[in-house]
């Protein structure tokens, strides 16, 4: 039976992983903002003035 071999990351690899995670998070946040703004532009400002 094969034992579980865990990989120990170096500090450089941990920093690179964290940088990638931050970049992915920022990219997703920018994408959300772009979709939100494009939706407001597509439907116009009247979408905010509707009966609830």
N, CA and C atoms as a LAMMPS dump frame, in Angstrom:
ITEM: TIMESTEP
0
ITEM: NUMBER OF ATOMS
156
ITEM: BOX BOUNDS ff ff ff
-5.0000000000000000e+02 5.0000000000000000e+02
-5.0000000000000000e+02 5.0000000000000000e+02
-5.0000000000000000e+02 5.0000000000000000e+02
ITEM: ATOMS id mol type element x y z
1 1 1 N 0.84 -1.169 0
2 1 2 C 0 0 0
3 1 3 C 0.89 1.239 0
4 2 1 N 0.513 2.231 -0.774
5 2 2 C 1.318 3.445 -0.884
6 2 3 C 0.978 4.384 0.263
7 3 1 N 2.026 4.88 0.928
8 3 2 C 1.812 5.84 2.005
9 3 3 C 1.542 7.215 1.414
10 4 1 N 0.795 8.007 2.142
11 4 2 C 0.555 9.381 1.705
12 4 3 C 1.835 10.176 1.884
13 5 1 N 2.343 10.693 0.775
14 5 2 C 3.547 11.504 0.833
15 5 3 C 3.137 12.964 0.748
16 6 1 N 3.417 13.706 1.794
17 6 2 C 3.074 15.117 1.826
18 6 3 C 4.25 15.939 1.326
19 7 1 N 3.944 16.935 0.525
20 7 2 C 4.97 17.813 -0.008
21 7 3 C 5.101 19.009 0.919
22 8 1 N 6.304 19.293 1.32
23 8 2 C 6.561 20.461 2.155
24 8 3 C 6.985 21.608 1.254
25 9 1 N 6.229 22.695 1.315
26 9 2 C 6.527 23.838 0.464
27 9 3 C 7.582 24.726 1.107
28 10 1 N 8.435 25.27 0.257
29 10 2 C 9.419 26.226 0.749
30 10 3 C 8.737 27.575 0.931
31 11 1 N 9.427 28.488 1.597
32 11 2 C 8.858 29.825 1.797
33 11 3 C 8.608 30.519 0.461
34 12 1 N 9.491 30.294 -0.5
35 12 2 C 9.329 30.898 -1.827
36 12 3 C 8.065 30.368 -2.508
37 13 1 N 7.821 29.073 -2.39
38 13 2 C 6.632 28.475 -2.989
39 13 3 C 5.361 28.949 -2.295
40 14 1 N 5.418 29.098 -0.969
41 14 2 C 4.256 29.606 -0.233
42 14 3 C 3.935 31.032 -0.648
43 15 1 N 4.97 31.847 -0.826
44 15 2 C 4.77 33.231 -1.247
45 15 3 C 4.186 33.276 -2.659
46 16 1 N 4.676 32.406 -3.545
47 16 2 C 4.16 32.359 -4.914
48 16 3 C 2.696 31.923 -4.921
49 17 1 N 2.351 30.949 -4.092
50 17 2 C 0.965 30.478 -4.008
51 17 3 C 0.056 31.597 -3.506
52 18 1 N 0.516 32.316 -2.484
53 18 2 C -0.278 33.425 -1.936
54 18 3 C -0.461 34.526 -2.981
55 19 1 N 0.592 34.825 -3.721
56 19 2 C 0.501 35.852 -4.765
57 19 3 C -0.494 35.442 -5.847
58 20 1 N -0.463 34.177 -6.239
59 20 2 C -1.422 33.679 -7.233
60 20 3 C -2.842 33.762 -6.709
61 21 1 N -3.036 33.394 -5.454
62 21 2 C -4.377 33.447 -4.866
63 21 3 C -4.907 34.874 -4.83
64 22 1 N -4.055 35.811 -4.466
65 22 2 C -4.462 37.218 -4.437
66 22 3 C -4.789 37.699 -5.843
67 23 1 N -3.975 37.317 -6.824
68 23 2 C -4.221 37.725 -8.209
69 23 3 C -5.544 37.157 -8.719
70 24 1 N -5.83 35.908 -8.403
71 24 2 C -7.096 35.297 -8.826
72 24 3 C -8.266 36.002 -8.152
73 25 1 N -8.137 36.297 -6.869
74 25 2 C -9.196 37.005 -6.146
75 25 3 C -9.455 38.381 -6.721
76 26 1 N -8.389 39.117 -7.007
77 26 2 C -8.554 40.45 -7.6
78 26 3 C -9.171 40.358 -8.994
79 27 1 N -8.747 39.357 -9.76
80 27 2 C -9.321 39.166 -11.091
81 27 3 C -10.814 38.89 -11.026
82 28 1 N -11.23 38.058 -10.086
83 28 2 C -12.655 37.771 -9.921
84 28 3 C -13.426 39.007 -9.482
85 29 1 N -12.831 39.793 -8.585
86 29 2 C -13.49 41.019 -8.127
87 29 3 C -13.675 42.003 -9.28
88 30 1 N -12.657 42.139 -10.116
89 30 2 C -12.758 43.026 -11.282
90 30 3 C -13.837 42.521 -12.23
91 31 1 N -13.91 41.218 -12.438
92 31 2 C -14.926 40.646 -13.318
93 31 3 C -16.33 40.921 -12.79
94 32 1 N -16.528 40.796 -11.495
95 32 2 C -17.833 41.087 -10.89
96 32 3 C -18.202 42.548 -11.108
97 33 1 N -17.248 43.449 -10.896
98 33 2 C -17.512 44.879 -11.088
99 33 3 C -17.842 45.171 -12.544
100 34 1 N -17.122 44.563 -13.47
101 34 2 C -17.397 44.773 -14.898
102 34 3 C -18.803 44.297 -15.241
103 35 1 N -19.196 43.119 -14.762
104 35 2 C -20.546 42.621 -15.032
105 35 3 C -21.605 43.529 -14.417
106 36 1 N -21.374 43.998 -13.206
107 36 2 C -22.334 44.875 -12.535
108 36 3 C -22.496 46.178 -13.314
109 37 1 N -21.38 46.796 -13.671
110 37 2 C -21.432 48.067 -14.397
111 37 3 C -22.058 47.875 -15.771
112 38 1 N -21.707 46.803 -16.465
113 38 2 C -22.283 46.581 -17.792
114 38 3 C -23.787 46.323 -17.705
115 39 1 N -24.243 45.677 -16.642
116 39 2 C -25.683 45.466 -16.46
117 39 3 C -26.393 46.788 -16.241
118 40 1 N -25.828 47.655 -15.404
119 40 2 C -26.422 48.97 -15.162
120 40 3 C -26.455 49.777 -16.454
121 41 1 N -25.38 49.711 -17.239
122 41 2 C -25.341 50.451 -18.506
123 41 3 C -26.367 49.885 -19.483
124 42 1 N -26.485 48.557 -19.543
125 42 2 C -27.41 47.923 -20.485
126 42 3 C -28.863 48.276 -20.17
127 43 1 N -29.251 48.192 -18.909
128 43 2 C -30.633 48.459 -18.531
129 43 3 C -30.894 49.925 -18.241
130 44 1 N -29.85 50.693 -18.104
131 44 2 C -30.009 52.118 -17.858
132 44 3 C -30.216 52.414 -16.39
133 45 1 N -30.13 53.679 -16.039
134 45 2 C -30.27 54.057 -14.633
135 45 3 C -31.685 53.849 -14.093
136 46 1 N -32.671 53.654 -14.976
137 46 2 C -34.05 53.453 -14.532
138 46 3 C -34.219 52.137 -13.765
139 47 1 N -33.278 51.212 -13.902
140 47 2 C -33.394 49.943 -13.184
141 47 3 C -33.332 50.164 -11.673
142 48 1 N -32.675 51.244 -11.251
143 48 2 C -32.579 51.538 -9.822
144 48 3 C -33.834 52.228 -9.3
145 49 1 N -34.689 52.723 -10.196
146 49 2 C -35.893 53.457 -9.804
147 49 3 C -37.125 52.623 -10.158
148 50 1 N -37.31 51.54 -9.425
149 50 2 C -38.45 50.667 -9.693
150 50 3 C -39.229 50.431 -8.406
151 51 1 N -40.471 50.067 -8.559
152 51 2 C -41.321 49.803 -7.401
153 51 3 C -40.894 48.498 -6.749
154 52 1 N -40.885 48.497 -5.451
155 52 2 C -40.488 47.277 -4.737
156 52 3 C -41.667 46.484 -4.312
